[in-house]
Amino acid sequence: MHQKKSIKMPHLFVMLIIIMLVSAATYAIPTGVCDRVVNEAGKSVIDPNSYHAVPKMPVTFM
């Protein structure tokens, strides 16, 4: 007979380290946005020449 495989959760410390790395990445990765324009087909698309930086809003550990 087939037994159901249970989903095994990662250890708590592994999950905490991942959360800390993601929040630290908000300090390292540059922030920016692109403007959207409507093309001939009526779809909203990103203008590739409109990238500009915006102020950082990093996530805190607390």
Order of alpha helices (4+ residues) and beta strands (2+ residues): alpha-beta-beta-beta-beta
